[in-house]
């Protein structure tokens, strides 16, 4: 079984070459939704790759 990797909002924004405000807007639109761990948000690497591809 493959283990999912999670990225911080800063890492995600850098990978996608967007501002963190764009990540917030995408989350509200349901395009790229983070996983919440307590008060922290993390993005699945597999979801980030999907955004990069299309």
PDB file of N, CA, C and O in Angstrom:
ATOM      1  N   UNK A   1       0.842  -1.186   0.000  1.00  0.00           N
ATOM      2  CA  UNK A   1       0.000   0.000   0.000  1.00  0.00           C
ATOM      3  C   UNK A   1       0.883   1.244   0.000  1.00  0.00           C
ATOM      4  O   UNK A   1       1.813   1.356   0.799  1.00  0.00           O
ATOM      5  N   UNK A   2       0.586   2.169  -0.896  1.00  0.00           N
ATOM      6  CA  UNK A   2       1.350   3.405  -0.975  1.00  0.00           C
ATOM      7  C   UNK A   2       0.899   4.369   0.108  1.00  0.00           C
ATOM      8  O   UNK A   2      -0.291   4.494   0.395  1.00  0.00           O
ATOM      9  N   UNK A   3       1.855   5.037   0.693  1.00  0.00           N
ATOM     10  CA  UNK A   3       1.532   6.019   1.722  1.00  0.00           C
ATOM     11  C   UNK A   3       1.439   7.395   1.076  1.00  0.00           C
ATOM     12  O   UNK A   3       2.333   7.797   0.331  1.00  0.00           O
ATOM     13  N   UNK A   4       0.375   8.105   1.358  1.00  0.00           N
ATOM     14  CA  UNK A   4       0.157   9.441   0.794  1.00  0.00           C
ATOM     15  C   UNK A   4       1.104  10.434   1.446  1.00  0.00           C
ATOM     16  O   UNK A   4       1.383  10.357   2.642  1.00  0.00           O
ATOM     17  N   UNK A   5       1.592  11.365   0.641  1.00  0.00           N
ATOM     18  CA  UNK A   5       2.447  12.428   1.144  1.00  0.00           C
ATOM     19  C   UNK A   5       1.628  13.717   1.184  1.00  0.00           C
ATOM     20  O   UNK A   5       0.810  13.968   0.299  1.00  0.00           O
ATOM     21  N   UNK A   6       1.851  14.518   2.201  1.00  0.00           N
ATOM     22  CA  UNK A   6       1.094  15.757   2.380  1.00  0.00           C
ATOM     23  C   UNK A   6       2.035  16.949   2.380  1.00  0.00           C
ATOM     24  O   UNK A   6       3.150  16.870   2.895  1.00  0.00           O
ATOM     25  N   UNK A   7       1.581  18.050   1.802  1.00  0.00           N
ATOM     26  CA  UNK A   7       2.382  19.271   1.708  1.00  0.00           C
ATOM     27  C   UNK A   7       1.683  20.419   2.433  1.00  0.00           C
ATOM     28  O   UNK A   7       0.456  20.469   2.512  1.00  0.00           O
ATOM     29  N   UNK A   8       2.486  21.332   2.955  1.00  0.00           N
ATOM     30  CA  UNK A   8       1.942  22.524   3.609  1.00  0.00           C
ATOM     31  C   UNK A   8       1.394  23.475   2.545  1.00  0.00           C
ATOM     32  O   UNK A   8       1.710  23.331   1.364  1.00  0.00           O
ATOM     33  N   UNK A   9       0.580  24.440   2.956  1.00  0.00           N
ATOM     34  CA  UNK A   9       0.106  25.431   1.981  1.00  0.00           C
ATOM     35  C   UNK A   9       1.255  26.174   1.285  1.00  0.00           C
ATOM     36  O   UNK A   9       1.175  26.442   0.086  1.00  0.00           O
ATOM     37  N   UNK A  10       2.304  26.501   2.011  1.00  0.00           N
ATOM     38  CA  UNK A  10       3.441  27.191   1.389  1.00  0.00           C
ATOM     39  C   UNK A  10       4.112  26.319   0.337  1.00  0.00           C
ATOM     40  O   UNK A  10       4.428  26.794  -0.754  1.00  0.00           O
ATOM     41  N   UNK A  11       4.332  25.048   0.658  1.00  0.00           N
ATOM     42  CA  UNK A  11       4.949  24.124  -0.293  1.00  0.00           C
ATOM     43  C   UNK A  11       4.055  23.927  -1.518  1.00  0.00           C
ATOM     44  O   UNK A  11       4.536  23.875  -2.650  1.00  0.00           O
ATOM     45  N   UNK A  12       2.750  23.819  -1.274  1.00  0.00           N
ATOM     46  CA  UNK A  12       1.790  23.616  -2.356  1.00  0.00           C
ATOM     47  C   UNK A  12       1.757  24.814  -3.292  1.00  0.00           C
ATOM     48  O   UNK A  12       1.779  24.656  -4.513  1.00  0.00           O
ATOM     49  N   UNK A  13       1.705  26.007  -2.723  1.00  0.00           N
ATOM     50  CA  UNK A  13       1.679  27.231  -3.532  1.00  0.00           C
ATOM     51  C   UNK A  13       2.945  27.336  -4.382  1.00  0.00           C
ATOM     52  O   UNK A  13       2.887  27.736  -5.545  1.00  0.00           O
ATOM     53  N   UNK A  14       4.072  26.981  -3.804  1.00  0.00           N
ATOM     54  CA  UNK A  14       5.340  27.039  -4.545  1.00  0.00           C
ATOM     55  C   UNK A  14       5.353  26.019  -5.686  1.00  0.00           C
ATOM     56  O   UNK A  14       5.795  26.327  -6.793  1.00  0.00           O
ATOM     57  N   UNK A  15       4.871  24.811  -5.414  1.00  0.00           N
ATOM     58  CA  UNK A  15       4.846  23.768  -6.444  1.00  0.00           C
ATOM     59  C   UNK A  15       3.960  24.154  -7.624  1.00  0.00           C
ATOM     60  O   UNK A  15       4.292  23.878  -8.777  1.00  0.00           O
ATOM     61  N   UNK A  16       2.815  24.804  -7.323  1.00  0.00           N
ATOM     62  CA  UNK A  16       1.856  25.167  -8.362  1.00  0.00           C
ATOM     63  C   UNK A  16       2.104  26.566  -8.921  1.00  0.00           C
ATOM     64  O   UNK A  16       1.417  26.999  -9.845  1.00  0.00           O
ATOM     65  N   UNK A  17       3.083  27.270  -8.361  1.00  0.00           N
ATOM     66  CA  UNK A  17       3.429  28.626  -8.774  1.00  0.00           C
ATOM     67  C   UNK A  17       2.215  29.560  -8.695  1.00  0.00           C
ATOM     68  O   UNK A  17       1.913  30.301  -9.631  1.00  0.00           O
ATOM     69  N   UNK A  18       1.530  29.499  -7.544  1.00  0.00           N
ATOM     70  CA  UNK A  18       0.392  30.371  -7.278  1.00  0.00           C
ATOM     71  C   UNK A  18       0.555  30.983  -5.887  1.00  0.00           C
ATOM     72  O   UNK A  18       1.395  30.550  -5.098  1.00  0.00           O
ATOM     73  N   UNK A  19      -0.255  31.989  -5.605  1.00  0.00           N
ATOM     74  CA  UNK A  19      -0.267  32.619  -4.288  1.00  0.00           C
ATOM     75  C   UNK A  19      -1.129  31.783  -3.343  1.00  0.00           C
ATOM     76  O   UNK A  19      -2.006  31.043  -3.787  1.00  0.00           O
ATOM     77  N   UNK A  20      -0.879  31.904  -2.050  1.00  0.00           N
ATOM     78  CA  UNK A  20      -1.695  31.160  -1.080  1.00  0.00           C
ATOM     79  C   UNK A  20      -3.158  31.586  -1.127  1.00  0.00           C
ATOM     80  O   UNK A  20      -4.039  30.794  -0.790  1.00  0.00           O
ATOM     81  N   UNK A  21      -3.430  32.813  -1.536  1.00  0.00           N
ATOM     82  CA  UNK A  21      -4.823  33.249  -1.664  1.00  0.00           C
ATOM     83  C   UNK A  21      -5.536  32.459  -2.768  1.00  0.00           C
ATOM     84  O   UNK A  21      -6.745  32.239  -2.697  1.00  0.00           O
ATOM     85  N   UNK A  22      -4.792  32.041  -3.773  1.00  0.00           N
ATOM     86  CA  UNK A  22      -5.369  31.200  -4.834  1.00  0.00           C
ATOM     87  C   UNK A  22      -5.750  29.844  -4.268  1.00  0.00           C
ATOM     88  O   UNK A  22      -6.799  29.303  -4.617  1.00  0.00           O
ATOM     89  N   UNK A  23      -4.916  29.286  -3.399  1.00  0.00           N
ATOM     90  CA  UNK A  23      -5.237  28.013  -2.755  1.00  0.00           C
ATOM     91  C   UNK A  23      -6.522  28.141  -1.944  1.00  0.00           C
ATOM     92  O   UNK A  23      -7.366  27.245  -1.958  1.00  0.00           O
ATOM     93  N   UNK A  24      -6.661  29.250  -1.244  1.00  0.00           N
ATOM     94  CA  UNK A  24      -7.866  29.487  -0.443  1.00  0.00           C
ATOM     95  C   UNK A  24      -9.100  29.538  -1.345  1.00  0.00           C
ATOM     96  O   UNK A  24     -10.132  28.948  -1.028  1.00  0.00           O
ATOM     97  N   UNK A  25      -8.984  30.254  -2.481  1.00  0.00           N
ATOM     98  CA  UNK A  25     -10.103  30.365  -3.416  1.00  0.00           C
ATOM     99  C   UNK A  25     -10.445  29.004  -4.023  1.00  0.00           C
ATOM    100  O   UNK A  25     -11.620  28.655  -4.141  1.00  0.00           O
ATOM    101  N   UNK A  26      -9.427  28.240  -4.404  1.00  0.00           N
ATOM    102  CA  UNK A  26      -9.643  26.902  -4.963  1.00  0.00           C
ATOM    103  C   UNK A  26     -10.346  25.993  -3.956  1.00  0.00           C
ATOM    104  O   UNK A  26     -11.214  25.204  -4.331  1.00  0.00           O
ATOM    105  N   UNK A  27      -9.976  26.101  -2.685  1.00  0.00           N
ATOM    106  CA  UNK A  27     -10.610  25.289  -1.641  1.00  0.00           C
ATOM    107  C   UNK A  27     -12.097  25.640  -1.546  1.00  0.00           C
ATOM    108  O   UNK A  27     -12.937  24.750  -1.411  1.00  0.00           O
ATOM    109  N   UNK A  28     -12.424  26.938  -1.617  1.00  0.00           N
ATOM    110  CA  UNK A  28     -13.823  27.364  -1.549  1.00  0.00           C
ATOM    111  C   UNK A  28     -14.611  26.874  -2.756  1.00  0.00           C
ATOM    112  O   UNK A  28     -15.809  26.612  -2.655  1.00  0.00           O
ATOM    113  N   UNK A  29     -13.934  26.750  -3.908  1.00  0.00           N
ATOM    114  CA  UNK A  29     -14.586  26.294  -5.139  1.00  0.00           C
ATOM    115  C   UNK A  29     -14.628  24.764  -5.233  1.00  0.00           C
ATOM    116  O   UNK A  29     -15.303  24.212  -6.102  1.00  0.00           O
ATOM    117  N   UNK A  30     -13.901  24.078  -4.334  1.00  0.00           N
ATOM    118  CA  UNK A  30     -13.861  22.624  -4.366  1.00  0.00           C
ATOM    119  C   UNK A  30     -12.852  22.063  -5.354  1.00  0.00           C
ATOM    120  O   UNK A  30     -12.851  20.862  -5.622  1.00  0.00           O
ATOM    121  N   UNK A  31     -11.990  22.921  -5.902  1.00  0.00           N
ATOM    122  CA  UNK A  31     -11.016  22.498  -6.909  1.00  0.00           C
ATOM    123  C   UNK A  31      -9.839  21.747  -6.282  1.00  0.00           C
ATOM    124  O   UNK A  31      -9.462  20.673  -6.750  1.00  0.00           O
ATOM    125  N   UNK A  32      -9.270  22.309  -5.236  1.00  0.00           N
ATOM    126  CA  UNK A  32      -8.158  21.676  -4.515  1.00  0.00           C
ATOM    127  C   UNK A  32      -8.413  21.898  -3.027  1.00  0.00           C
ATOM    128  O   UNK A  32      -8.123  22.966  -2.488  1.00  0.00           O
ATOM    129  N   UNK A  33      -8.950  20.890  -2.380  1.00  0.00           N
ATOM    130  CA  UNK A  33      -9.387  21.019  -0.987  1.00  0.00           C
ATOM    131  C   UNK A  33      -8.348  20.387  -0.060  1.00  0.00           C
ATOM    132  O   UNK A  33      -7.968  19.232  -0.256  1.00  0.00           O
ATOM    133  N   UNK A  34      -7.889  21.130   0.940  1.00  0.00           N
ATOM    134  CA  UNK A  34      -6.915  20.576   1.874  1.00  0.00           C
ATOM    135  C   UNK A  34      -7.552  19.642   2.894  1.00  0.00           C
ATOM    136  O   UNK A  34      -8.761  19.667   3.126  1.00  0.00           O
ATOM    137  N   UNK A  35      -6.704  18.823   3.492  1.00  0.00           N
ATOM    138  CA  UNK A  35      -7.105  17.966   4.606  1.00  0.00           C
ATOM    139  C   UNK A  35      -6.780  18.752   5.876  1.00  0.00           C
ATOM    140  O   UNK A  35      -5.697  19.327   5.989  1.00  0.00           O
ATOM    141  N   UNK A  36      -7.695  18.781   6.816  1.00  0.00           N
ATOM    142  CA  UNK A  36      -7.463  19.504   8.069  1.00  0.00           C
ATOM    143  C   UNK A  36      -6.981  18.541   9.145  1.00  0.00           C
ATOM    144  O   UNK A  36      -7.607  17.514   9.409  1.00  0.00           O
ATOM    145  N   UNK A  37      -5.861  18.892   9.757  1.00  0.00           N
ATOM    146  CA  UNK A  37      -5.342  18.161  10.915  1.00  0.00           C
ATOM    147  C   UNK A  37      -5.300  19.157  12.059  1.00  0.00           C
ATOM    148  O   UNK A  37      -4.371  19.959  12.155  1.00  0.00           O
ATOM    149  N   UNK A  38      -6.298  19.111  12.924  1.00  0.00           N
ATOM    150  CA  UNK A  38      -6.391  20.112  13.983  1.00  0.00           C
ATOM    151  C   UNK A  38      -6.630  21.463  13.345  1.00  0.00           C
ATOM    152  O   UNK A  38      -7.617  21.648  12.633  1.00  0.00           O
ATOM    153  N   UNK A  39      -5.734  22.414  13.592  1.00  0.00           N
ATOM    154  CA  UNK A  39      -5.868  23.740  12.985  1.00  0.00           C
ATOM    155  C   UNK A  39      -4.937  23.917  11.790  1.00  0.00           C
ATOM    156  O   UNK A  39      -4.744  25.036  11.313  1.00  0.00           O
ATOM    157  N   UNK A  40      -4.360  22.820  11.305  1.00  0.00           N
ATOM    158  CA  UNK A  40      -3.428  22.886  10.181  1.00  0.00           C
ATOM    159  C   UNK A  40      -4.054  22.303   8.925  1.00  0.00           C
ATOM    160  O   UNK A  40      -4.827  21.347   8.981  1.00  0.00           O
ATOM    161  N   UNK A  41      -3.705  22.896   7.794  1.00  0.00           N
ATOM    162  CA  UNK A  41      -4.158  22.403   6.496  1.00  0.00           C
ATOM    163  C   UNK A  41      -2.988  21.741   5.788  1.00  0.00           C
ATOM    164  O   UNK A  41      -1.863  22.239   5.819  1.00  0.00           O
ATOM    165  N   UNK A  42      -3.266  20.626   5.157  1.00  0.00           N
ATOM    166  CA  UNK A  42      -2.264  19.931   4.360  1.00  0.00           C
ATOM    167  C   UNK A  42      -2.916  19.495   3.057  1.00  0.00           C
ATOM    168  O   UNK A  42      -4.099  19.155   3.022  1.00  0.00           O
ATOM    169  N   UNK A  43      -2.134  19.511   1.994  1.00  0.00           N
ATOM    170  CA  UNK A  43      -2.624  19.124   0.677  1.00  0.00           C
ATOM    171  C   UNK A  43      -1.997  17.805   0.268  1.00  0.00           C
ATOM    172  O   UNK A  43      -0.795  17.600   0.433  1.00  0.00           O
ATOM    173  N   UNK A  44      -2.829  16.902  -0.274  1.00  0.00           N
ATOM    174  CA  UNK A  44      -2.326  15.612  -0.741  1.00  0.00           C
ATOM    175  C   UNK A  44      -1.479  15.832  -1.982  1.00  0.00           C
ATOM    176  O   UNK A  44      -1.870  16.563  -2.892  1.00  0.00           O
ATOM    177  N   UNK A  45      -0.311  15.191  -2.012  1.00  0.00           N
ATOM    178  CA  UNK A  45       0.572  15.312  -3.155  1.00  0.00           C
ATOM    179  C   UNK A  45      -0.118  14.787  -4.419  1.00  0.00           C
ATOM    180  O   UNK A  45       0.077  15.346  -5.498  1.00  0.00           O
ATOM    181  N   UNK A  46      -0.908  13.739  -4.304  1.00  0.00           N
ATOM    182  CA  UNK A  46      -1.612  13.201  -5.475  1.00  0.00           C
ATOM    183  C   UNK A  46      -2.594  14.227  -6.035  1.00  0.00           C
ATOM    184  O   UNK A  46      -2.755  14.317  -7.252  1.00  0.00           O
ATOM    185  N   UNK A  47      -3.260  15.009  -5.161  1.00  0.00           N
ATOM    186  CA  UNK A  47      -4.176  16.060  -5.627  1.00  0.00           C
ATOM    187  C   UNK A  47      -3.411  17.191  -6.295  1.00  0.00           C
ATOM    188  O   UNK A  47      -3.867  17.747  -7.295  1.00  0.00           O
ATOM    189  N   UNK A  48      -2.250  17.533  -5.747  1.00  0.00           N
ATOM    190  CA  UNK A  48      -1.407  18.589  -6.327  1.00  0.00           C
ATOM    191  C   UNK A  48      -0.973  18.178  -7.722  1.00  0.00           C
ATOM    192  O   UNK A  48      -1.009  18.983  -8.653  1.00  0.00           O
ATOM    193  N   UNK A  49      -0.566  16.932  -7.867  1.00  0.00           N
ATOM    194  CA  UNK A  49      -0.122  16.443  -9.188  1.00  0.00           C
ATOM    195  C   UNK A  49      -1.267  16.486 -10.205  1.00  0.00           C
ATOM    196  O   UNK A  49      -1.047  16.797 -11.376  1.00  0.00           O
ATOM    197  N   UNK A  50      -2.462  16.180  -9.769  1.00  0.00           N
ATOM    198  CA  UNK A  50      -3.630  16.257 -10.669  1.00  0.00           C
ATOM    199  C   UNK A  50      -3.827  17.692 -11.169  1.00  0.00           C
ATOM    200  O   UNK A  50      -4.139  17.904 -12.341  1.00  0.00           O
ATOM    201  N   UNK A  51      -3.649  18.660 -10.294  1.00  0.00           N
ATOM    202  CA  UNK A  51      -3.773  20.062 -10.681  1.00  0.00           C
ATOM    203  C   UNK A  51      -2.677  20.458 -11.665  1.00  0.00           C
ATOM    204  O   UNK A  51      -2.915  21.228 -12.596  1.00  0.00           O
ATOM    205  N   UNK A  52      -1.493  19.933 -11.454  1.00  0.00           N
ATOM    206  CA  UNK A  52      -0.364  20.261 -12.330  1.00  0.00           C
ATOM    207  C   UNK A  52      -0.579  19.680 -13.730  1.00  0.00           C
ATOM    208  O   UNK A  52      -0.151  20.272 -14.720  1.00  0.00           O
ATOM    209  N   UNK A  53      -1.240  18.528 -13.811  1.00  0.00           N
ATOM    210  CA  UNK A  53      -1.426  17.855 -15.095  1.00  0.00           C
ATOM    211  C   UNK A  53      -2.578  18.423 -15.905  1.00  0.00           C
ATOM    212  O   UNK A  53      -2.568  18.358 -17.135  1.00  0.00           O
ATOM    213  N   UNK A  54      -3.557  18.973 -15.231  1.00  0.00           N
ATOM    214  CA  UNK A  54      -4.694  19.409 -16.023  1.00  0.00           C
ATOM    215  C   UNK A  54      -5.458  20.487 -15.408  1.00  0.00           C
ATOM    216  O   UNK A  54      -6.447  20.946 -15.980  1.00  0.00           O
TER     217      UNK A  54
END
